[in-house]
Amino acid sequence: MTVEIDRTHANEHGYWLPHTDLRRHIVDQAEKEIGRLKPLQSNGSIPSSFAHFHSAFPQELANCEINDTVRLNRDLEPGGVISLTKATYLDQVGTNITADVEIVPPSGRRRTSPLTGRTCRQLDTLENGQLKPLSECLQANTIGVTTVAVDKDNRIIARFRKAKATDLRRDDVQQRLGAMRQGWHCFSSGVLEWSDIEEGATSASAEKFCEGLMEGMRREIWYETGFARDSDAYSIVPYGFARELKRPGKPQFFFLTKFHRMTAEEVCARVEANHDAGLIREAGEYGALEQKGLWNVGRMLLRRRKPSTGFWIIDANGRRGLDQDALRRISDDGFAGETLTYELYGALFLLRNQDVDAFFRRRA
């Protein structure tokens, strides 16, 4: 495959230009969902790129961390083109994440716009219920990366993810998104950033693009577990690509992370130790890392034998991994009263019946 930057639907600064009648909607949704954005550090300065987005966003958003993301413009086909455009996280918030909110175009266009009163989900879905091809979609469709982690015996390590109760409204979109709601989640996940793949995009190199994907995944592992990007404790390999139905059509690359020399218990203990040492940048996304009080004492005593309640070690039946029946049982029964997030279920569904070690033998 080859890589191209699509500039036909971008402004002079290279940022994606959504449908004219959708831009006001994206701005409005980004302002309403400001609570999901991280504030800039106290010594952080407002990035100059904020003034270069497709629309004028409220100034209070400029005080938040807004990543440059990667829009995938076409479906992936063997021998085809990987078509990319730089977008922002605000575009994802205003489309894929709030896909069930009715669109209200600018006042002068509300009576005539084909978008009026419809949702992004409706607009990007065919009459038969299938997703439209990426080339026909109105949403940002920015690329996500996520990983399933296994230990040296191929046991799966799931983590408990929970939004902070004080930050979550009853009508918050996180209540409806399987990837974000409370539940057992992937080892690490996040959004691919433009800086990850910029070299591959500008050089039209599919190989460099894939290297950027890997680095984007390693960054998320570092942010959420404390394992350094250049750590030799693990290796990763991509194994799947899909478009999420919950965030209708959002493209996602799936990775497998293998800790070749560590048990699952040791991996969990390292994550906890990294948290205690302040090495985890995005610790608040996982519930167990927020526990306080006497449990911390017990955790210190037991961590070598048993991981905290923030981890679920799943026996993947050795070399062949999970089969469909085992995945169904795991999904139905859950663990400790909680079940899988949509994203973890999708990741395991794509991984079922696979020889995990074969992925790494082929890569070697």
GUKOL-214435 format. One record per residue: x negated, y negated, z negated of N, C-alpha, C, O in turn; residue in one letter. Coordinates in pm, whole numbers, plus 32768, in hexadecimal, padded with zeros to 4 digits. Layout:
<sekols>
XYZXYZXYZXYZA/...
</sekols>
This chain:
<sekols>
7FAD807780008000800080007FA97F8480007F337F887FDBM/7FE37F1680297F9F7E9580247FED7E387FC7805E7E557F9FT/7FAF7DC87FA57FEA7D697F477FF57CE17F8A7F9C7CB87FD5V/80647C9C7F7080737C147FA380B67BBC7F3A81067BEC7EEAE/80947B3D7F3D80DC7ADA7EED81447A997F4781227A5A7FABI/81C37AA87F23822E7A6E7F73824079DB7F4B826F79BE7EDDD/821A79827FA2822578F37F86829D78B27FC982B2783A7FBER/82ED7903800F836178CA805583CF78A27FF58421784B8013T/83D278E37F7F843678C37F1A83F178917E9C841778B77E2DH/838D783D7EAD834278057E3D8332776F7E538335773F7EC5A/832177257DE6830A76957DF48276767A7E0F822776D77E1EN/825175FD7E1681C875D97E39816276057DD180EA76087DECE/819376287D59813976567CEF813476F07CE780F477297C90H/817A77307D44817677C27D4B81DE78097CF881DE78847CF3G/823777C07CB5829D77FF7C61831A78217CB2834477D67D0AY/835478947C9283CB78C77CD5843C785F7CD28454781D7C6DW/848078517D4584F477FA7D51857278507D57858F788A7DC0L/85BD785A7CEB863A78A67CF086A3785E7D44869177EB7D6CP/871178A37D5D878278677DA587A377E07D6687A377D27CEBH/87C0777D7DB887DA76F67D87884376F27D1A883476AC7CB6T/88B077407D2D891E773E7CCD88FF778E7C4F894E778C7BF0D/888E77D47C4D886978247BD9880977D87B7C87FA77FD7B07L/87CA77717BAE8761772E7B60879776EE7AE0875B76FB7A76R/880876A87AEA8843766A7A74886876D47A0C885876BE7994R/889877457A3988BE77B379E0884377E67995884A77FF791CH/87D477F779DB87597826799B872C77C47930870477ED78C3I/87327744794E870D76DD78EC876676E57871873476E07800V/87E876F17886884776F67816882F777077BF883077667744D/881B77E577FD8806785F77B08781785B77648778788B76F3Q/871A782477A38699781A775F86A477C276E3866877DF767CA/86F2775676ED870376FE767A87507744760A873077337595E/87B67792762F880477D975C987B37847758587C77864750FK/8758788575D0870C78F6759B868078CE756D86257921756DE/866E7851754685EB7821751D85B6787174A5853D78797491I/861178AC745785E878F873E2859579737401854F79A573AAG/859C79A5747B854E7A1B749F84C079F774CB846D7A4F74E0R/84A4797574D9841F7948750383C8792D748883F979027420L/83477945749882E9792D742B82BA789C7430829A7868749BK/82B6785973BC828277D073BD81ED77CF73D981A6782E73B7P/81BD77647418812E7755742D80E7774773A7812277177346L/806A777073A3801C775E732A801376C97309802176737360Q/7FFC76AC72897FFB7621725C7F9775CB72A97FAB755372BAS/7F2B760972D67EC775BE73217ED775D073B87E8275A67406N/7F46761073E07F5B7628746E7F8F75AB74B37FD9755C7478G/7F69759A752D7F987527757B7FFC755775E37FF875C9760FS/805674FF760880BB7521766A8077753D76F0802E74E87722I/808E75B3772A804B75D477A980797578781980EE75557822P/801C7551786D803D74F678DB809D7536793E80E574F17986S/809E75BC794180F5760179A0818875EE798281DC760479DAS/81AB75C57908823875B578E3827F7555794382F475677962F/823874F079708274748E79CB827C74C17A5A82B2747D7AB2A/824575397A738240756D7AFC82AA75D77B1882B2760A7B88H/82FD75F87AB48363765E7AC783CB762F7B2D83CB75BA7B55F/842476897B55848576687BBE84EA76017B94852975C17BE8H/84FC75EE7B11855F75907ADE852575477A6584C075707A2DS/856874DA7A3F8541749179C6858374D4794E85FC74CB793CA/8534751878FC8567755C7886856274FE780E851074A2780CF/85B9751277A985B774BD7731852C74B776F384E4751A76F2P/8507744476C08480742D7690845D7487761983E874A97606Q/84C174AE75C984A275047557846B758B7581842475CC7534E/848A75B775FB84547634762C83BE762976498378768E764AL/838E75B076608300759E767A82AA75BE7602823175D2760EA/82E975C4758B82A075E47511829F767A74F5827676A67489N/82CC76C9755782D1775A7548826C779C75A6824077617608C/82497816758481F0786475DA8240789A764F829A78EB763DE/821F786D76C7826778967740820278D277A181AF788B77DAI/8208795577B281A77999780781CB798B789B8240798C78C0N/8165797F78EE8177798D797E81847A22799D812A7A70797DD/81F27A4979DA82107AD579F382097AF37A8881E37A9D7AD7T/822E7B6E7AAE821C7B9C7B3882A17BCE7B6F82D57C347B41V/82D77B887BD083537BB67C1183317C187C8082D97BFE7CD1R/83797C897C83836B7CEA7CEE83DB7CD17D5284507CDD7D31L/83B67CAE7DCD84197C7E7E2F84537CEC7E8884BD7CD97EC3N/840E7D5D7E92843D7DC87EEA842F7E4E7EA483E07E5E7E47R/847E7EAE7ED2846F7F367EA183E77F6D7ECA83AF7F467F30D/83B27FC87E78833080057E958343807D7EF1839180D77ED4L/82FB807C7F60830280EB7FC0827581127FEA822080BA7FFCE/825A81937FFB81D381BE802681AA817780A781F681738108P/8132813F80A6810280F9811B813B806E812E811E802B8191G/818E804380CE81CF7FC180DB81807F52809981087F5C8083G/81C87EE6807A818A7E6E804181BD7E597FB382357E627F98V/81617E3E7F5881857E177ED081927D7E7ED2812E7D377ECEI/820D7D4E7ED982277CBF7EE882407C807E5F829A7CAA7E17S/81F07C1C7E3D81F27BE17DB882037B4A7DBF81D87B097E1EL/82437B137D57824A7A837D46823C7A647CB282727AAB7C5DT/81F479FB7C9481E679D27C07826A799B7BD482AC794B7C17K/829179C87B5D830B79967B1E82E779747A8D827279767A68A/834C79567A3C8333793C79AF838E7994795B83F179C9798CT/836A79A378DC83BE79F27883844A79B5787584AA79FD785CY/84557933788784D878F2787F8533792478EF85AC792D78DBL/84FB79447963854B797979D185867A0179AB85F97A1F79CDD/85377A52796685687AD4793885D77AC278D0863D7B0778D5Q/85C27A64787386287A4A780D86AB7A20784E87167A4B7823V/86A479CB78B4871C799578F2876179F0795487CD79CF7986G/87247A64797387627AC079D3876A7B4E799987D37B747965T/87007B9A79A187067C277979872F7C3A78E787797C9878C9N/87017BE5788E871E7BF777FF87AC7BCB77DD87EA7C067785I/87DF7B65782088687B36780788BE7B537881890A7AFE78AET/88B27BCB78B588F07BEE793589887BF5793089C97BF87999A/89C37BF978BA8A547C0578B08A997B82788C8B0F7B81786BD/8A4F7B1578938A897A90787A8AB77A5578FF8A6C7A547961V/8B327A2479028B6679EA797E8B14796E79A58AEE791D7951E/8AFC79627A268AAB78F57A5B8B0278797A708B6F78807AA9I/8ACF78077A428B1377877A578AB477307AA98A5576F87A71V/8ACB77227B2A8A7476CF7B7F8A80763C7B598AD476187B05P/8A2E75E57B948A3B75557B7B8AC775257B9A8B0C755E7BEEP/8AF174BB7B578B7C748D7B608BAC74787BEE8C1F74967C0DS/8B5874457C448B8274297CCD8B9174A57D238BC1749C7D94G/8B6875197CEF8B6B75947D3F8BC775FF7D038BD0766D7D3BR/8C0A75E37C958C54764C7C4E8CCA76827C9E8CEC76F87C90R/8D0876307CF18D7C765F7D3C8D5476AB7DBA8D9E77027DE8R/8CE1768C7DF18CBB76C77E728C4F77327E688C3C777E7EC7T/8C0877397DFA8B9877977DEF8BC878277DE68C2778437D9DS/8B8978847E2E8BAC79117E238B80794E7D9E8BA279C17D81P/8B3479047D4F8B0579377CCE8B6579167C5C8B5C79537BF1L/8BBF78B87C708C1678887C058C6778F97BC78CAA79467C0DT/8C6179027B428CB179637AF98C8279F27B028CC27A4C7ACBG/8C147A0A7B468BDE7A917B518B607A9D7AFD8B247A387AD7R/8B387B177AE18ABF7B2D7A928A4F7B5F7AEB8A667B8A7B5CT/89D57B597AB989647B8D7B0589747C227B1E894E7C557B88C/89AD7C697ABD89C27CF87AD18A217D117B468A087D6A7B98R/8A8B7CC67B4D8AEA7CD77BBA8AAC7CB27C408AC07CF77CA4Q/8A617C457C428A287C167CBF89BB7C727CF589A87C797D6FL/89747CB77C9C89067D0D7CC8892C7DA17CCA88D57DF87CCCD/89B07DBF7CCA89E17E487CD08A3A7E597D4B8A907E067D66T/8A267EC67D938A7A7EE57E078B037F167DDB8B167F387D66L/8B617F1B7E368BEA7F457E158BEF7FD57DE38C477FF87D94E/8B9180297E0F8B9080B47DE28B4980C67D5C8B3A81377D2DN/8B1F80587D1D8ADF805F7C9A8A4980677C9C8A0A805D7C33G/8A0E80787D11897C807E7D1989407FF27D1489817F8F7D38Q/88C27FEC7CE8887C7F6D7CE8885D7F437D7788407F977DCCL/88647EC17D92883A7E907E1487A37E9F7E24875A7EA17DC0K/87737EAA7E9E86E17EA87EB286A67E287E7786E77DC07E73P/862B7E317E4985EB7DBD7E0C85EB7D447E6985F77CD27E3BL/85DF7D5C7EEA85D97CEE7F4A865C7CA27F52865F7C327F87S/86CB7CDA7F1F874D7C997F25877A7C647E9D87E87C2D7E92E/87277C747E3887507C507DB087397BBC7D9286DD7B7E7DC7C/87907B867D3B87857AFB7D1087367AEC7C8F87057A807C71L/87297B587C4186E87B4F7BC086507B457BCD86177B5A7C38Q/86107B247B5D857F7B147B5C85377B987B7584D27B9B7BBBA/856C7C057B3C85317C8A7B50849A7C8A7B3C844E7CB87B90N/84717C547AC983E47C527AA783B87CDB7A7484077D237A38T/833B7CFE7A8D83097D847A7282EB7D9679DD82B07D3F799DI/83167E0879A782F67E2F791F829A7EA7791D82927EF2797EG/82537EB878AF81FC7F2D789B821C7F6A781482357F2377B3V/821C7FEE780E82388034779181EC80B7778E81CD80F077F6T/81CE80E8771581808162770C81B681C176A281E281977637T/81B1824176C281C582AD7662813B82D9763580E282EC7688V/812882EA75B280A78315757D80B083A3754A811483CA750CA/804983F17563803F8479752F7FB8848A74EB7F578447750EV/7FB484E574887F3684FE74437EEA856F74877F0F859974F5D/7E8185A074487E2B860674877E758689749E7E4C86DA74F1K/7EE4869E74567F35871774687FB386FC74B8800E874F74BDD/7FB8868774F68028865D754B80AB864874FF811786547538N/809F86287480811685FF74348130856B745080D3851A7453R/81AE8549746481D584C1748981E1846B740C8216849773A6I/81B083EF741581B6839173A5821A832373C881FF82CF741DI/828D8325738682F382BD739982EA825B732482C2827F72B6A/831081DE733E830A817772D78394813972C483E1812B7323R/83B181137247843480DA722984328044724483E57FFA7208F/8488801B729E848F7F8F72C585107F527292857C7F8B72A0R/85037EDD725785797E9C721F85667E05722085027DD271EDK/85C57DBE725A85C07D2D725885D87CFD71CA86217D3C717EA/859B7C8E71A585AF7C58712186417C30710E86797BE87161K/867D7C5F70A3870B7C48708D872B7BB2708987967B8970B7A/86D07B62705486EB7AD3704A86EA7A8E70D1871E7A2070E0T/86AF7AD1713586A67A9571BA87107ACA721A87167A9E728ED/87637B2771EB87BB7B6D7247884D7B48722D88847B6C71C5L/888A7B01728B89187AE1727F896C7B5B72A3893C7BB972E2R/89E97B5872798A447BC5729A8A557BD573318A647C447362R/8A517B64737B8A627B69740C89DE7B64745789DC7B4F74D0D/896E7B77741088EB7B6E745188DF7BDA74BB890E7C4B74A9D/889E7BB6752A888F7C177596883D7C90756A88497CFB75A6V/87EA7C817504879B7CF374D587F57D61749D87CC7DD57499Q/88707D3E747388CD7DA3744388FA7DFE74B589267E6F749CQ/88F07DCE753289267E1A75A188BB7E5975F988DA7EAB764FR/883D7E3475E487D27E66763A878C7EDB75F887527ECC758CL/87917F50763987567FC675FF86C27FB875E5868E7FF27586G/867B7F6A763985EC7F5B762785CB7F0575AE855B7F09757CA/862C7EB7757E860E7E56751586537E75749186267E477428M/86BE7EBF749387097ED0741886BD7F2A73B786567F6373D9R/86F17F36733F86B57F8C72DA86B1801D73088713804F7340Q/8643806072F2863980ED731785AA8119732B854D80CA731EG/85988199734A851381D1736384E681AA73EF852A81C47452W/8473816C73F484478128746D83C28161749D838381B2745AH/839A813475128319815C754B82A6812E74F282B980DB7499C/82308165750981BB814174BB819980AE74CE816D806B7470F/81AC807B754781937FEF756481D97FCB75E681E5801F7640S/82077F4E75F082467F21766C82407E8A767482307E46760FS/824B7E5676ED82477DC576FD825A7D9C778D82867DEB77E1G/82397D2077A9824C7CE5782D81C47CD6787181647CA77835V/81BD7CFF78EE81437CEA793C81327C53795381927C0D7974L/80B87C227940809D7B94795280547B7C79D7800B7BD27A09E/806B7B067A0F80307AE57A917F987AEE7A8D7F597B187AEEW/7F5E7AC77A1E7ECC7ACD7A127E977B5C7A1C7E247B717A44S/7EEA7BBE79F97EC07C4A7A017EA57C747A917E477CBF7AADD/7EF97C447AEC7EF37C767B777ECC7C0A7BDC7ED17C207C54I/7EA57B957BAA7E887B267C057E197B487C687E227B257CDDE/7DB17B8C7C397D437BAF7C927D737C0C7D017D517BFA7D76E/7DC27C707CDC7DF67CCD7D407E557C897DA17E577CAA7E17G/7EA47C2A7D6E7F047BE57DC47EBD7B897E277EDE7B897E9EA/7E5D7B3B7DF77E197ADD7E4F7DBD7B227EB37DA47AED7F1FT/7D8A7B987E8F7D327BE27EEA7D7D7C487F3D7D417C8F7F8ES/7E027C517F287E577CB17F727E277D417F5E7E307D937FB9A/7DF57D5F7EE67DBF7DE47EC97E1D7E317E6E7E357E0B7DFCS/7E537EA07EA27EA97EF67E517E597F357DE07E8D7F4A7D72A/7DDA7F547DFA7D877F907D927D747F2E7D1E7D807F567CA9E/7D587EB07D3C7D487E4B7CD47DCC7E327C8C7DCF7E1B7C13K/7E3A7E387CD77EBD7E287C987ED47E957C307F037E7A7BC2F/7EB37F127C537EC57F827BF67E6A7F737B7C7E927F947B0CC/7DF07F437B937D967F2A7B227DD27EBF7AC57DC67EC87A4BE/7E137E5C7B017E547DF57AB17EC87E2B7A607EDC7E0479EEG/7F147E867A9C7F7F7EC87A527F497F0E79D67F817F037969L/7EDB7F5679E77E9D7F9E79787E707F3D790B7E847F567894M/7E347ECD79337E057E6C78D27E7A7E2B78887E717E0E7811E/7EE97E1478D07F5F7DDF788F7F947E3E78257FC07E1277BBG/7F917EBE78417FBE7F2177DF7F5F7F2777697F8A7F3176F6M/7EDD7F2377857E7B7F2477187E8B7EA976BE7E7A7EB37644R/7EAB7E3676F87EC07DBE76A87F357DD176487F2B7DAD75D2R/7FA37E0A767A80177E1F76247FF87E8375B580257E707544E/7FAC7EEB75D47F837F4A756B7F327F0275007F487F177489I/7ED77EAC752A7E857E6074CC7EDD7E0574767ECE7E0373FCW/7F387DBA74B67F8D7D5D746C7FE37DA574047FFB7D707398Y/80137E1E742480797E5E73D180457ECD7378808D7EFD7321E/7FC87EF8738C7F917F6373377F097F4072FC7EE17F7C7298T/7EC27EE273367E3F7EBF73057DCE7F0F73447D597EF2732AG/7DED7F7473977D847FBA73E17D507F5E744F7D9D7F3174A4F/7CCF7F41744D7C957EE074A97CA87F0B753A7CB67F827558A/7CA77EA875937CBB7EC476227C4F7F2176597C6A7F7076B4R/7BD67F1876237B697F6D76537B517FE575F87AE7802375FED/7BB3800675A47BA4807675477B9180F975937BD4811375F6S/7B33814C75617B2181D1759B7B71823B75507B6082B37568D/7BC8820E74F57C1B826D74AA7C8A82A775017CC1831074E1A/7CAA8264756D7D17829375C37CF5827776557C9B822A7675Y/7D4082BA76AC7D3E8299773B7DCE829477697E2682D0772CS/7DE6824B77D67E6F823C78067E76825D789A7E13825078E3I/7EEB828778C67F0382A479517F95828379717FEC82A17920V/7FB2824679E4803D822E7A0A807E82AF7A3C803D82FF7A7FP/80FE82C27A1C8140833C7A4A81C983247A86820583817ABCY/81FD82A97A80828382967AB682A482047ACF826781AA7A97G/830781F07B25833D816B7B4183D381797B4D840581D87B8AF/841D811A7B1384AF811E7B1C84E580927B0A849D80367AE3A/856580837B2885AB80057B0F8613801E7AA28663807B7AABR/86107FCB7A3A866A7FDE79C986FA7FBA79ED87137F597A35E/8756800879B987E37FE979CB88177F89796088717F3A7979L/87DD7F9178E9880A7F38787E87ED7EA6789F883F7E4D7889K/87747E8F78D487517E08790387527E11799A86E97E2379D9R/87C77E0579D687E77E447A5687867E297AC7878A7DC17B0AP/87307E8B7ADB86D37E867B4A86467E5E7B2685EF7E5E7B7DG/862C7E3C7AA985A57E117A8185437E847A9985587EF27A67K/84D67E6B7AE384757ED57B0084187EF07A8B83EE7E957A44P/83F87F707A7883A87F997A05834480047A2F836980677A6FQ/82C57FF07A09825F80567A1C824B80A0799782438062792DF/82438126799F82368179792881AB81B87923817881EB7987F/816E81B278AD80E781E5789880E88251782C8142825977D9F/808282A47832806A830977CB7FE682E677877F7F82D677CAL/7FE982DB77047F7182BF76B57F4B833D76697F9C8374761FT/7ECF836A76797EA283E6763B7E3083C875D97DC883917600K/7E4583ED755A7DDC83E774F67D9B847174F17DCD84CC74AEF/7D2C848175397CF2850675507CB8854474D37CB385BF74C9H/7C8A84F574737C45852C73FE7C918515737C7C6285417313R/7D0184D273807D4984AD73057DCD84F672FA7E10850F735EM/7DF38519727E7E78854E72657EDA84DA72607EB284667252T/7F5984F9726B7FBF849072627FBA844A71DB7FCC83D171D3A/7FA2849871727F9A845C70EC7F2783F970E57F34838F70A7E/7EB7841971227E4483BF71237E60834171747E3682D4714DE/7EA6835071E37ECA82DB72337F25827E71E27F10820471DFV/7F8B82B771A17FE7826671517F9D821F70E17FB681AA70C5C/7F408267709F7EF3822A70347E9D81B870677E8E81527023A/7E6481C770DE7E12815D71177E6780E171367E3D8070711DR/7EDE80F7716A7F36808671867F57803D71057F557FC27100V/7F748087709C7F958049701C7F1C7FFE6FE37F297F906FAEE/7EA6803B6FF07E2C7FF96FC07E107F7A700F7DE77F146FD7A/7E277F7F70927E157F0870E57E757E9A70BC7E517E2470BDN/7EEF7EC170987F4F7E5E70697F207E1F6FE67F237DA56FD7H/7EF57E736F887EC67E3F6F077E4F7DE26F187E3D7D856EC9D/7DFE7DFB6F7F7D877DA86F997DA77D2D6FEE7D4D7CDF700DA/7E257D1B70127E4D7CA770617E227CAD70F27E107C457132G/7E127D2771277DE27D3671B07E527D4372167E387D48728EL/7ECE7D4871E87F3F7D5A72447F837CD4725B7FB77C9671FEI/7F837CAA72D77FB87C2672FA80507C2372F9808B7BBE72D4R/80907C92732081227C96732981597CFE72C9819C7D5D72F2E/813B7CED724881627D4F71E481F77D4A71C482317DB171A0A/82357CD671D182BF7CC771A483267D1371F483997D1B71C9G/83037D4B726883647D9072BA83847E1C728583E67E5872AFE/83317E50722A83427ED871FA83617ED6716583167E9E7116Y/83D37F157141840A7F0A70BB83AE7F35704B83A67EF26FE5G/83697FA5705C831B7FDB6FED82AA7F7E6FC7827E7F7F6F54A/827A7F2E702482097ED6700682327E606FB181DC7E126F87L/82B37E506F9782E27DE36F4483017E106EB683267DBD6E62E/82F37E916E9883157EC36E1482B57E8C6DAB823E7E7C6DC5Q/82EB7E6E6D36829A7E346CCC82B67E7D6C4883097ED86C42K/82717E546BE1828C7E886B5D82497F0C6B3F81DD7F296B73G/82897F5D6AEB824B7FDA6ABD8232803B6B2E81D880906B24L/827F80316B9A826B80906C0881DE80876C3F81A680EB6C6BW/81A380126C3D811B80046C6F80B880586C218059808F6C59N/80CF80626B9D807880B66B4B808781476B738023818E6B86V/810481756B7F811B81FE6BA980E5821A6C3480B382876C50G/80F081B76C8B80C081C86D13802981DD6D137FF582306D5ER/7FE381916CC17F52819F6CBA7F2B822B6C8B7EC882636CBBM/7F7882626C2F7F5782E66BF97F7983566C597F3683BE6C5AL/7FE283426CAA801483AF6CFD7FEB83A66D8F800484046DDBL/7FAD83396DB97F9D83216E487F4B838E6E8C7F5F83A66F03R/7EF183D16E467EA384396E887EF684B66EA27ED785046EFCR/7F6184C96E527FB185426E61803485296EA9806985816EEDR/806884B16E9B80EE84976ED080F984056EF980DC83AD6EA8K/812283E86F758131835D6F9F81A8831C6F5B81FF83616F27P/81AB82976F5B8218824F6F1D829982626F6D8299829E6FD9S/8305822D6F37838682396F7B838C81E96FFC83F281EB7041T/832281A3701C8320815A709982F381AD710F82EB8179717FG/82D6822D70F982A68284716482F5830671678321833870FFF/8306833B71DD834583BE71F082EA840E724C82D383EA72BFW/82B7847C7216826084D4726382B68544729D82F385927254I/82BB854A7322831385A8736882BF861773A6826485FC73F4I/82DD869373838296870473BE82C48715744E833987327469D/8267870374AA828987097539827787947574826B87A375EEA/827487FA7520826A8885754E81EA88A2759C81EA88EC75FEN/817C8864756C80FB888675A480E588567632810E87E77655G/80A688A776838075887D770580E48853776480D487F377AFR/8154889A776181BD887E77C48213880777A0826087D677F3R/820887D877258253876276FF82E7877E76E9831187F276DDG/8335871576E583C4871F76CB840E8757774483EE873677B6L/847287AB772884CD87D1779485508785777F855F873C771DD/85AD879777DA8629874977D5867A8767775786B3870C771CQ/867F87E7772C86CB880976B4868F87CA763786D7879875E1D/860887CD762F85C7879075BB85DE86F975B985F686BF754FA/85D886BA762C85F0862A7633867F860A7609869785A675C5L/86DC865D763187688646760C87798651757487BF86017538R/873986B47538874486C474A68707864C745E8741861873FFR/86928622748C865185AF744E86A98533745986B784E873F8I/86E3851F74CD873784AA74E287B684AF748F87DF844A7456S/87F48526748688718533743B885A852A73A588A684E8735ED/87F2856D737487DB857872E3878F850272AA87A784D97239D/873184CC72F986E0845F72C68689848C7253866985027246G/8664842E7200860D844B718D862683E27122862B836A713EF/8636840F70A7864C83B6703586C38358704D86C082E37026A/872B838D708E87A4833E70A387A082DE711787FF8292712CG/873582DF71648729828471D7870B82D5725586CD833F724FE/873882A272C7872182E7734586C48295739E868A82327373T/86B682BF741B865582827476868881FF74B0870181ED74C3L/862C81A474CD86508131751F8660816275AF863081CD75D4T/86A4811175FC86BA813576898635814676D28626819F7725Y/85D580F076B0855580F276F78506817176D784C981AC7730E/8507819B765784BF821676358503828F767384BF82EA76A3L/85888291767285CD830176B285A783097746858983757779Y/85A78296778A85838295781884F482C4782E84D9830F788DG/8499829977D8840D82C177E583FD835877D483B38397781FA/844383927771843A8423775A8482847077C7845A84DF77EAL/84EE843777FC85368479786984DB848978E284D984F37921F/848F8420790384358427797483BE84837959837F84B579B6L/83A0849978D9832C84EA78B3834E857C789B82F485CF788AL/83CF859E789A83F78625787683BC868E78D783AA8675794ER/83A08703789C836C877778E882E5875C792A82C087A17989N/829C86FB78F8821A86DA793381A8871578E081AF871B7865Q/813F8740792480C4876A78E4807586EB78C6803586B2791ED/807A86C07848803E864178227FA9863D78427F7885DA787AV/7F6286A678207ED186A578367EAC86A178CA7E41867178EED/7F0686D4791F7EE986D479AF7EDB864679E57E8E862E7A42A/7F2685E679AC7F1B855B79D77E8B852A79C97E5684E77A21F/7E4D854D79577DC78519793B7D5C856B79857CF2853679A5F/7D7785EA799F7D18863879EE7D1286037A7C7CA685FA7AB7R/7D8685DF7AB57D8785A77B3C7D4085227B417CF885057BA0R/7D5484D17AD87D13844D7AD77C7B845C7ACB7C31840E7B07R/7C4E84BF7A7D7BBD84D57A6C7B8085037AF17B07851A7AF8A/
</sekols>
